[in-house]
Amino acid sequence: MGRQANKLKVEECHEIILKEFSKFREKRPIFEIPLNNFLMSSFAVFALKSPSLLQFEQHFTEEKTRRHNLNSLFKIDRVPSDTHLRDVLETVEYAQYRPVFQRLFSYIQRSKTLEQFEFMKINGQSHYLLATDGSGYYRSEKVVCDCCMIEEHFDENNKLTLKFGHNILAGSIVHPNFRQVIPMCPEPIMRVDGRSKNDSEQTAFRRFLEDFKREHPKLKIIFLLDALYANGPIIKLLREYKYEFIIAVKETKSLLFMLVKEGETTGETQFLETSFEFGEKVIKTTKMNYRFANNVRLHQDKDSPFINFVQVKEVTEWIGKKGRPERIERNFTFITDILVTKNNIAQLAKGGRTRCDVSQKLVQFEGRLKNFSATRFTF
């Protein structure tokens, strides 16, 4: 039996972050406020859930008690103005943030917290779910830098408008039973070296994989991805890195769904049905109808990879307040590299659906991140 997990201590996490921030290179020749204060202030904005940079500045410069709390929790001696904070953060090279994530992850491993996030064992080895998604955190029609992505928008009068912005590919270790996640270092999606062509999420994902493998070579991962990654090159790349995957796909008239349908008559496609009840005052019944098949071609190309197919249709029924029957139906479809059986299909489907929950949280987080809308980090 393994050692019991220790509770993560906020103070120790803050010490790790502050120690790593102290190693950041200072580019300003003359300054009054140390770079540490800018970095810790930007971290405190999110840690304390401040609505905006401006309100953060006002709250912690107007009241003595709050200033004391900020100093004791985050070691911030002086809160910079919101404009000054944005200007200084733009000078910080993005690569300097990577060690911060690595040290925090090492602390999570040492405390045995990571073990709680084990999703399933494959060949006797613990595997963890890592959900990734792309998001935008800066948009403007006027302010632009060399790294900005350029988007063309046409209005109803066919008038062209250019929008400039920065996107990012975020990844976190997740678990269906936990609301908490363990974030990995995100990967910027940007234009580089003066190129006119925009970067893409898949290209950023390739860089994310390379860095992740280098920093965590022994970690066994099941990647949770959306339909954008349901293609041969990405699946081949994941297999080269020896990572498993669960990729959400949309039901279409493609070869994949045709083969799964044909398998229903040959017995290659199998079914499983389960049901359960929940609720106290209002009893609801949920039926889970699973359909799965193994070793199916993804598409018609001669180099098409063979994958495994998982589909779950969830139907929840109950009697509403007015005595009327109510019904909610949801459908989820995934492809995976993991052999699907009746023993693990429910677990795989549950894992795949975890990404949907994380994506919703990412949308909420993106709204708060846009409070930094004038901040464009240097990559």
PANUSE-858829 format. One line per field, with one value per residue: x, y, z of N, C-alpha, C in turn. Coordinates in steps of 0.1 Angstrom, whole numbers, always signed. Atoms other than C-alpha are relative to their C-alpha. Layout:
! residues N
n.east: (X  ...)
n.north: (Y  ...)
n.up: (Z  ...)
ca.east: (X  ...)
ca.north: (Y  ...)
ca.up: (Z  ...)
c.east: (X  ...)
c.north: (Y  ...)
c.up: (Z  ...)
//
This chain:
! residues 379
n.east: (+8  -8  +1  +12  -3  +0  +7  -8  +0  -1  -12  -11  +1  -4  -15  -5  +2  -9  -14  -2  +2  -12  -10  +3  -10  +5  -4  +0  -13  +4  +14  +3  +7  -7  +8  +8  +13  +8  +4  +9  +13  +8  +5  +10  +13  +7  +1  +10  +12  +3  +7  -8  -12  +3  +6  -10  -9  +8  +3  -12  -8  +8  +2  -12  +2  -1  -14  -8  +4  -6  -15  -2  +3  -7  -13  +1  -2  +6  +9  -1  +12  +4  -7  -14  +0  +1  -12  -11  +3  -3  -14  -4  +0  +9  -7  -4  +11  +0  -5  +10  +9  -7  -3  +13  +4  -9  +5  +13  -4  -6  +11  +9  +13  +2  +5  +15  +5  -1  +12  +2  -13  -1  -12  -5  -6  +10  +1  +7  +7  -5  +9  -5  +9  -5  +8  -6  +1  -3  +6  +0  +0  -9  -14  -5  -15  -5  +4  +14  +8  +8  +12  +8  +14  +8  +13  +12  -2  -12  -11  -10  -5  -11  -1  -12  +1  -9  +6  -9  +4  -1  +2  +1  +4  +14  +6  +15  +6  -5  +2  -14  -9  -14  -4  -14  -4  +7  -8  +5  +3  -4  -9  -14  -11  +5  +8  +13  +10  +4  -3  +13  +1  -7  -15  -3  +1  -13  -10  +4  -4  -14  -5  +5  -7  -14  +1  +6  -2  +5  +14  +9  +10  +11  +4  +14  +0  +12  +1  -11  -12  +4  -6  -11  -13  +0  +0  -14  -9  +3  -6  -15  -4  +5  +11  +14  +9  +14  +3  +14  +3  +14  +6  +2  +1  -14  -3  -1  +13  +6  -6  +6  +13  -1  -5  +12  +5  -10  -4  -12  +5  +7  +9  +1  +10  +0  +9  +0  +9  -6  +10  +8  +14  +3  -8  -4  -6  -9  -4  -13  -1  -13  -3  -14  -7  -15  -7  +8  -7  +5  +5  -2  -14  -7  -8  +9  -3  +11  +3  +12  +11  +9  +12  +10  +12  +5  +13  +4  +14  +6  +12  -2  +8  +14  +4  -4  -13  -12  -10  -12  -8  -13  -7  -14  -7  -15  -10  -10  -10  +1  +9  +13  +7  +12  -4  -6  +6  +6  -11  -6  +9  -1  -12  +2  +9  -7  -5  +11  +1  -12  +1  +10  -8  -10  +7  +2  -13  -4  +7  -8  -13  +1  -3  -13  +1  -10  -12  -4  -13  -11  -3)
n.north: (-12  -12  -10  -8  -13  -11  -11  -11  -12  -12  -8  +7  -3  -14  -1  +5  -10  -12  +4  +0  -14  -8  +3  -6  -10  -13  -7  -15  -5  -8  +3  -2  +12  +13  +8  +9  -6  +0  +14  +4  -8  +6  +13  -3  -4  +13  +7  -7  -1  -14  -1  -6  -6  -13  +2  +6  -11  -9  +7  +2  -13  -9  +5  +5  +15  +8  +0  +10  +14  +3  +2  +13  +12  +1  -7  -11  -13  -11  +4  -9  -4  +10  -3  +3  +15  +5  -4  +8  +14  +1  +2  +13  +11  +10  +13  +0  +5  +15  +6  -2  +11  +12  +1  +2  +13  +9  -1  +8  +14  +4  +1  +11  -5  +5  +14  -1  -3  +12  +3  +15  +7  +7  +9  -2  -13  -10  -9  -12  -7  -14  -7  -12  -8  -13  -11  -13  -8  -14  -4  -15  -5  -11  +3  +12  +2  +9  +14  +1  +7  -9  +6  -8  +1  -8  -3  +3  -8  +6  -9  +7  -5  +8  +1  +5  +7  +10  +12  +8  +14  +3  +14  +3  +13  +0  +12  -1  -1  -12  -13  -6  +5  -3  -6  +1  -13  -1  -3  -11  +2  -14  -2  -2  -3  -9  +7  -6  +10  +3  +12  +8  +7  +13  -3  -3  +13  +7  -6  +3  +14  +1  -5  +9  +12  -2  -3  +11  +11  +12  -1  +7  -10  +2  -13  -3  -10  -1  +6  -6  +8  +13  +2  +9  -5  -2  +13  +6  -7  +5  +14  -1  -4  +10  -5  +5  -11  +1  -12  -1  -1  -3  +11  -4  +11  +4  +14  +5  +4  +11  +13  +3  +5  +13  +9  +5  +13  +11  +3  -8  -11  +6  -9  +2  -9  -1  -10  -3  -10  -9  -10  +3  -3  +3  +12  +0  +13  -2  +12  -2  +10  +0  +7  -1  +9  -1  +2  -5  -10  -13  -7  +8  +0  +13  +0  -3  +8  +8  -5  +6  -9  +0  -9  +1  -8  -1  -5  -2  -2  -2  -7  -14  -6  +0  +14  +3  +7  -8  +9  -6  +10  -4  +10  -3  +10  -2  +10  +2  +10  +10  +11  -2  +12  -4  -3  -13  -10  -10  -8  -7  -10  -10  -8  -8  -11  -9  -11  -9  -8  -9  -10  -9  -8  -8  -11  -9  -6  -9  -13  -7  -2  -11  -12  -4  -1  -8  +7  +10  +5  +2  +15)
n.up: (+0  +1  -11  +1  +6  -9  +5  +6  -8  +8  -3  +7  +14  +2  -1  +13  +11  -3  +2  +15  +6  -3  +10  +12  +4  -1  +12  -2  -6  -12  -4  -14  -5  +5  +9  -8  -4  +11  +2  -11  +0  +11  -6  -10  +7  +2  -13  -9  +8  +2  +13  +10  -5  -6  -13  -9  -5  -9  -13  -8  -3  -8  -13  -6  -4  +12  +4  -9  +4  +13  -3  -8  +8  +13  -2  +9  -8  +6  +11  +12  +7  +11  +12  -2  -1  +13  +7  -4  +3  +14  +2  -6  +10  -4  -4  -14  -8  +0  -13  -11  +1  -3  -15  -7  +3  -8  -13  +0  +1  -13  -10  +4  +4  +13  +0  -1  +13  +9  +6  +2  +2  +13  -2  -14  -2  -2  +11  -4  +11  +2  +9  +6  +8  +4  -4  +2  -12  +3  +12  +3  +14  +2  -5  +6  -1  +11  -3  +0  +10  +8  +5  +9  -3  +9  -6  +9  +12  +6  -4  -6  -12  -5  -15  -4  -13  -5  -4  -8  -2  -15  -3  -15  -5  -5  -4  +0  -13  -7  +7  +1  +11  -1  +13  +5  +6  +12  +12  +7  +14  +4  +11  -5  +10  +10  +10  +3  -2  -14  -6  -1  -12  +1  -1  -14  -7  +2  -9  -14  -2  -1  -13  -10  -1  -6  -14  -8  +9  -5  -3  +9  +2  +10  +5  +3  +11  +7  +14  +8  +0  +5  +13  +0  -5  -15  -7  +2  -9  -13  -2  +0  -14  -9  -8  +3  +3  +2  +8  +3  +15  +3  +8  +14  +9  +4  +0  -14  -5  +8  -5  -13  +3  +7  -10  -8  +6  -1  -14  -3  -9  -12  -7  -15  -6  -14  -5  -14  -5  -10  -4  -13  +2  +14  +4  +14  +5  +11  +7  +8  +11  +5  +12  +2  +10  +0  +12  +11  +7  -3  +12  +12  +5  -1  -13  -11  -12  -5  -13  -6  +0  -12  +1  -12  +1  -14  -1  -14  +0  -13  +1  -4  -11  +5  +3  +14  +1  +5  +6  +5  +7  +4  +8  +0  +8  -1  +6  -10  +3  -10  +4  -7  -4  -8  -14  -2  +9  -8  -5  +11  +3  -11  +2  +12  -3  -9  +8  +2  -13  -1  +10  -5  -10  +7  +5  -11  -3  +11  -2  -9  +5  +9  -7  +4  +15  +6  -3  +10  -6  +10  +2)
ca.east: (+0  +14  +21  -10  -11  -1  -22  -8  +1  -6  +23  +47  +33  +37  +73  +80  +65  +83  +116  +112  +100  +132  +152  +135  +158  +152  +154  +148  +180  +163  +133  +116  +94  +112  +101  +90  +62  +49  +49  +34  +8  -3  -5  -24  -51  -61  -54  -77  -102  -100  -125  -99  -64  -78  -99  -70  -48  -76  -84  -48  -35  -64  -67  -38  -52  -54  -19  -6  -25  -11  +25  +21  +5  +24  +54  +43  +57  +42  +13  +20  -6  -26  -10  +25  +18  +8  +38  +63  +47  +51  +89  +90  +100  +74  +99  +109  +75  +82  +103  +75  +52  +78  +87  +50  +44  +74  +59  +25  +43  +63  +31  +15  -14  -8  -16  -52  -56  -49  -76  -70  -42  -31  -7  -3  +9  -10  -23  -36  -60  -46  -72  -61  -79  -72  -84  -79  -70  -62  -82  -79  -87  -61  -32  -10  +25  +47  +34  -3  -26  -45  -82  -104  -140  -167  -198  -233  -222  -191  -168  -135  -123  -89  -87  -55  -50  -31  -42  -29  -31  -38  -35  -44  -44  -80  -101  -139  -144  -125  -133  -96  -71  -33  -23  +7  +27  +5  +18  +14  -3  +13  +31  +69  +100  +80  +60  +28  +11  -8  +2  -23  -35  -22  +13  +12  +1  +32  +54  +34  +40  +77  +82  +59  +77  +111  +99  +79  +94  +80  +45  +18  -8  -42  -48  -83  -88  -115  -125  -98  -72  -91  -67  -40  -9  -19  -27  +6  +24  +7  +17  +53  +54  +37  +7  -29  -58  -95  -106  -142  -157  -189  -213  -212  -216  -179  -163  -158  -195  -204  -180  -194  -229  -219  -203  -238  -247  -214  -210  -179  -199  -210  -236  -240  -269  -269  -293  -295  -317  -309  -326  -347  -378  -377  -366  -347  -338  -308  -302  -267  -266  -231  -219  -183  -160  -123  -98  -118  -104  -107  -111  -107  -70  -47  -26  -56  -49  -70  -87  -113  -147  -169  -204  -227  -263  -275  -312  -325  -363  -384  -418  -418  -435  -467  -469  -455  -428  -394  -366  -330  -309  -272  -249  -211  -188  -150  -121  -94  -62  -72  -88  -125  -143  -176  -156  -139  -163  -182  -148  -135  -167  -166  -131  -139  -167  -144  -129  -163  -165  -130  -137  -167  -144  -118  -144  -152  -115  -110  -135  -113  -81  -94  -91  -55  -67  -40  -13  +6  +33  +67  +73)
ca.north: (+0  +34  +63  +84  +117  +148  +179  +206  +237  +271  +287  +261  +266  +304  +299  +278  +304  +333  +314  +308  +343  +356  +339  +358  +381  +418  +438  +473  +492  +514  +505  +513  +482  +448  +424  +400  +424  +425  +387  +380  +407  +391  +357  +373  +387  +351  +336  +361  +361  +399  +410  +431  +446  +480  +468  +447  +478  +499  +472  +468  +504  +520  +498  +491  +457  +445  +456  +437  +406  +409  +412  +382  +359  +369  +389  +419  +452  +475  +470  +484  +502  +482  +500  +496  +459  +453  +472  +452  +418  +424  +424  +390  +361  +334  +305  +317  +305  +268  +261  +275  +248  +221  +229  +230  +197  +181  +193  +177  +144  +144  +150  +120  +142  +131  +95  +106  +116  +81  +74  +37  +12  -1  -31  -25  +11  +41  +64  +100  +121  +153  +175  +202  +230  +262  +296  +333  +358  +390  +407  +442  +460  +486  +474  +448  +433  +411  +379  +387  +363  +381  +373  +386  +394  +405  +423  +421  +448  +426  +452  +437  +442  +429  +416  +410  +386  +361  +325  +298  +260  +250  +215  +201  +168  +160  +134  +127  +127  +160  +196  +205  +202  +202  +227  +221  +249  +262  +267  +300  +300  +329  +342  +340  +353  +379  +353  +364  +331  +324  +297  +268  +249  +216  +231  +244  +209  +194  +218  +211  +173  +178  +199  +177  +146  +161  +174  +143  +114  +87  +100  +78  +100  +96  +127  +141  +160  +174  +165  +189  +162  +132  +128  +105  +127  +136  +100  +89  +115  +104  +68  +78  +95  +64  +83  +69  +91  +96  +120  +133  +130  +142  +116  +119  +98  +90  +56  +53  +53  +32  +5  +7  +3  -26  -42  -45  -73  -91  -89  -67  -38  -46  -31  -26  -10  +1  +22  +39  +61  +92  +120  +123  +143  +139  +104  +105  +74  +75  +48  +45  +28  +20  +10  +1  -15  -22  -20  +2  +24  +61  +73  +61  +70  +41  +53  +57  +46  +18  +30  +19  +34  +44  +58  +65  +77  +90  +94  +108  +107  +119  +133  +171  +194  +196  +158  +160  +136  +152  +139  +149  +130  +134  +117  +114  +97  +91  +73  +58  +38  +18  -17  -13  -40  -42  -40  -6  +11  +30  +42  +53  +72  +89  +100  +113  +134  +149  +171  +187  +198  +212  +231  +248  +259  +272  +294  +309  +314  +330  +357  +366  +363  +390  +415  +415  +425  +450  +425  +407  +385  +382  +347)
ca.up: (+0  -10  +13  +20  +0  +19  +16  -7  +12  -3  +14  -1  -36  -32  -21  -52  -75  -58  -59  -97  -104  -87  -114  -142  -162  -156  -189  -174  -167  -141  -120  -87  -84  -86  -113  -86  -76  -111  -115  -81  -86  -119  -101  -72  -96  -104  -70  -53  -82  -87  -114  -132  -129  -121  -92  -79  -78  -61  -35  -24  -25  -7  +24  +48  +60  +24  +17  +47  +36  +1  +15  +39  +13  -19  -6  -26  -12  -37  -61  -96  -116  -141  -170  -156  -149  -185  -199  -178  -184  -221  -217  -200  -223  -223  -220  -185  -172  -180  -149  -127  -139  -137  -100  -90  -108  -90  -57  -66  -74  -41  -21  -38  -49  -85  -76  -68  -104  -118  -143  -152  -154  -188  -187  -150  -154  -141  -168  -164  -185  -200  -216  -241  -258  -277  -265  -272  -245  -264  -292  -308  -340  -335  -313  -330  -326  -348  -331  -334  -352  -380  -386  -414  -406  -431  -419  -435  -461  -470  -454  -444  -408  -395  -359  -342  -313  -293  -288  -265  -262  -226  -212  -177  -160  -151  -135  -138  -101  -93  -100  -95  -124  -126  -153  -175  -191  -220  -256  -274  -308  -327  -357  -354  -372  -391  -410  -427  -422  -390  -366  -361  -331  -344  -349  -314  -302  -318  -299  -267  -272  -277  -246  -225  -234  -226  -192  -182  -201  -178  -173  -189  -205  -222  -243  -244  -277  -298  -334  -348  -339  -354  -383  -394  -388  -352  -343  -358  -338  -306  -312  -319  -285  -270  -257  -256  -267  -265  -293  -296  -331  -347  -361  -399  -430  -431  -436  -399  -391  -421  -409  -374  -388  -410  -379  -363  -387  -385  -348  -349  -333  -298  -275  -237  -218  -182  -161  -127  -106  -86  -68  -36  -42  -79  -90  -123  -144  -167  -193  -209  -243  -254  -289  -296  -322  -324  -352  -375  -403  -396  -432  -468  -474  -479  -449  -427  -391  -375  -343  -318  -316  -286  -286  -256  -258  -224  -218  -185  -178  -149  -141  -138  -113  -134  -138  -173  -184  -190  -210  -218  -244  -250  -274  -272  -297  -294  -311  -290  -291  -261  -267  -258  -239  -220  -188  -196  -221  -193  -179  -213  -221  -187  -193  -228  -214  -188  -215  -222  -185  -186  -218  -202  -173  -198  -214  -180  -173  -207  -198  -168  -187  -211  -183  -194  -229  -234  -224  -252  -237  -255  -269)
c.east: (+9  -2  -12  +5  +0  -8  +9  -2  +2  +13  +12  -1  +4  +15  +7  -1  +9  +15  +3  -1  +13  +11  -2  +10  -7  +6  +1  +13  -2  -14  -2  -7  +7  -9  -8  -14  -10  -5  -9  -13  -9  -5  -11  -14  -9  -2  -11  -13  -5  -7  +8  +13  -2  -5  +10  +9  -8  -2  +13  +9  -8  -2  +13  -1  +2  +15  +9  -3  +7  +15  +2  -3  +9  +13  +1  +1  -7  -8  +2  -13  -4  +7  +15  +2  +0  +13  +12  -1  +3  +15  +5  -1  -8  +7  +5  -11  +0  +5  -9  -9  +6  +3  -13  -4  +8  -5  -13  +4  +6  -11  -9  -14  -3  -6  -16  -6  +1  -14  -3  +15  -1  +13  +7  +6  -11  +0  -9  -6  +6  -9  +7  -11  +6  -9  +7  -1  +3  -6  +0  -2  +10  +14  +5  +15  +4  -5  -15  -5  -9  -13  -8  -15  -8  -13  -11  +1  +13  +12  +10  +5  +11  +0  +13  -1  +10  -8  +10  -6  +3  -2  +1  -2  -13  -4  -15  -6  +5  -3  +14  +7  +14  +5  +14  +3  -7  +10  -6  -3  +2  +7  +14  +9  -5  -8  -14  -11  -3  +5  -13  +1  +7  +15  +4  +0  +13  +11  -3  +4  +15  +5  -5  +7  +14  -1  -5  +1  -6  -15  -9  -13  -11  -5  -15  +0  -13  +1  +11  +12  -3  +5  +12  +14  +1  +0  +13  +10  -2  +6  +15  +5  -5  -10  -13  -8  -14  -4  -15  -2  -14  -5  -3  -3  +13  +1  +0  -14  -7  +5  -6  -14  +0  +3  -12  -5  +10  +4  +12  -3  -8  -8  +0  -10  +0  -10  +2  -10  +7  -10  -7  -14  -5  +9  +3  +6  +9  +4  +12  +0  +13  +1  +15  +5  +15  +6  -8  +8  -6  -6  +5  +15  +7  +9  -8  +3  -13  -2  -11  -11  -9  -11  -9  -11  -6  -14  -5  -15  -5  -14  +1  -10  -15  -5  +3  +13  +11  +10  +12  +9  +13  +8  +15  +7  +15  +7  +11  +10  +0  -10  -13  -7  -13  +4  +6  -7  -6  +11  +5  -10  -1  +12  +0  -8  +6  +5  -11  -2  +11  -1  -9  +7  +10  -7  -2  +13  +5  -6  +8  +13  -1  +0  +14  +0  +10  +14  +4  +14  +10  +3  +14)
c.north: (+12  +9  +9  +14  +11  +12  +11  +13  +13  +8  -6  +3  +15  +2  -5  +10  +12  -3  +0  +13  +8  -3  +6  +11  +14  +8  +15  +4  +7  -3  +3  -12  -12  -8  -10  +5  -1  -14  -5  +7  -6  -14  +2  +4  -12  -8  +5  +3  +15  +2  +6  +5  +13  -1  -7  +11  +9  -7  +0  +12  +9  -4  -6  -14  -8  +0  -9  -14  -4  -3  -14  -12  -1  +7  +12  +13  +12  -5  +10  +3  -10  +2  -4  -15  -6  +2  -9  -14  -3  -3  -14  -11  -12  -13  +0  -6  -15  -6  +1  -12  -13  -2  -3  -15  -10  +0  -8  -15  -4  -1  -11  +4  -5  -14  +0  +2  -12  -3  -15  -5  -8  -8  +2  +13  +10  +10  +12  +7  +14  +6  +13  +7  +13  +11  +13  +8  +15  +3  +15  +2  +11  -3  -14  -1  -10  -14  -2  -9  +10  -7  +10  -2  +9  +2  -3  +8  -5  +9  -8  +7  -10  +0  -6  -6  -10  -12  -9  -14  -4  -15  -2  -14  +0  -13  +2  +3  +13  +12  +7  -6  +3  +6  -3  +13  +1  +3  +11  -4  +14  -1  +2  +4  +8  -7  +6  -10  -3  -13  -8  -7  -13  +2  +2  -13  -8  +5  -4  -15  -1  +5  -9  -13  +2  +3  -11  -13  -13  +0  -6  +8  -6  +14  +1  +12  +1  -4  +6  -10  -14  -1  -8  +5  +2  -13  -7  +6  -5  -14  +0  +4  -10  +5  -6  +13  -4  +13  +0  +2  +3  -11  +6  -12  -5  -15  -6  -5  -10  -14  -5  -6  -14  -11  -5  -13  -11  -3  +7  +12  -6  +11  -3  +11  -1  +11  +2  +11  +9  +11  -4  +4  -3  -12  +0  -14  +3  -14  +4  -11  +2  -8  +1  -10  +2  -2  +4  +11  +14  +7  -9  +0  -13  +0  +3  -9  -9  +5  -8  +10  -2  +10  -2  +10  +0  +6  +0  +4  +2  +7  +14  +4  +0  -14  -4  -8  +9  -9  +8  -11  +6  -11  +4  -11  +3  -11  -1  -10  -12  -11  +2  -13  +4  +3  +15  +11  +12  +10  +9  +12  +11  +9  +9  +12  +10  +13  +11  +9  +10  +12  +11  +9  +9  +12  +11  +7  +10  +13  +8  +4  +13  +13  +5  +4  +9  -6  -10  -5  -2  -15  -2)
c.up: (+0  +11  -3  -5  +11  -6  -6  +9  -9  +2  -7  -15  -3  +1  -12  -11  +2  -3  -15  -6  +3  -10  -14  -3  -1  -12  +2  +6  +13  +4  +15  +6  -6  -9  +7  +3  -12  -3  +10  +0  -11  +4  +10  -6  -1  +13  +9  -8  -1  -14  -11  +6  +7  +14  +9  +5  +10  +13  +9  +1  +9  +15  +6  +3  -12  -5  +8  -4  -13  +2  +7  -9  -13  +0  -10  +8  -6  -12  -12  -6  -10  -13  +1  +0  -14  -8  +4  -4  -15  -3  +5  -11  +5  +5  +14  +9  +1  +13  +12  +0  +3  +15  +7  -3  +8  +15  +1  +0  +14  +11  -2  -4  -14  -1  +1  -13  -10  -5  -2  -2  -14  +1  +13  +3  +1  -11  +5  -12  -1  -11  -6  -8  -3  +5  -4  +12  -3  -14  -2  -15  -3  +5  -5  +2  -10  +2  -1  -11  -7  -5  -9  +3  -10  +6  -11  -13  -7  +2  +8  +13  +5  +15  +3  +14  +3  +5  +8  +0  +14  +2  +15  +2  +8  +5  +1  +13  +7  -8  -2  -12  +4  -13  -4  -7  -14  -12  -8  -15  -6  -13  +5  -12  -12  -11  -2  +3  +15  +5  +1  +13  +0  +0  +14  +8  -2  +9  +15  +3  +2  +14  +12  +2  +6  +15  +8  -8  +5  +3  -11  -2  -10  -4  -3  -10  -7  -14  -9  -1  -5  -15  +1  +5  +15  +7  -2  +9  +14  +3  +0  +14  +11  +10  -5  -3  +0  -7  -3  -15  -1  -9  -14  -9  -6  +0  +14  +5  -9  +4  +13  -2  -6  +11  +9  -5  +1  +14  +5  +9  +11  +7  +15  +5  +15  +4  +15  +3  +10  +3  +12  -2  -14  -4  -15  -4  -12  -6  -9  -10  -7  -13  -2  -10  +1  -13  -12  -7  +3  -12  -12  -5  +3  +13  +12  +12  +4  +15  +6  +3  +12  -2  +12  -2  +14  +0  +14  -1  +14  -2  +6  +10  -4  -4  -14  -1  -6  -5  -5  -6  -4  -7  -1  -8  +0  -8  +10  -4  +10  -4  +9  +3  +8  +14  +1  -8  +8  +5  -11  -4  +11  -1  -12  +3  +10  -7  -2  +12  +1  -10  +4  +10  -7  -6  +11  +3  -11  +2  +10  -5  -9  +7  -2  -15  -6  +2  -11  +4  -12  +0  -6)
//
